[in-house]
Amino acid sequence: MVSAQELITIRGRVGSVDNERAHYDLMIVNKRTRTGTFGNADGSFVVQALRTDTLMIGSSGYRTAIITMTDSAAKPSYEVYVRLMRVVRQLPELQVINERTLAERSKGDLQVGLP
């Protein structure tokens, strides 16, 4: 039996809901120790942690996934599959206006010079 204070091995693979790309910039961080490691280009990783540790798994453009083994059956190693969800950002509508000359801009919103 593995106690909460013994190191366990966590082998994992990260995919995404959209399966668009490999996670070459995959980062796995142990929240307790504030240390991290990079995953492999194919989305796989291997880390050691305490059963009570929280792992944060992230990749740019995706929401960070959080996992812990506390509620799992006690054993010396685990295999996990984590699916990341893409971060969607809605940008405000863009308005295109005609080009203005410097003279036109200085009359309005652009103040140039010293006080």
PyMOL commands that set and color helices and strands:
alter all, ss='L'
color gray80, all
select helices_A, chain A and resi 102-107
alter helices_A, ss='H'
color red, helices_A
select strands_A, chain A and resi 7-16+27-30+35-38+44-50+54-58+65-68+77-84
alter strands_A, ss='S'
color yellow, strands_A
deselect
rebuild
show_as cartoon
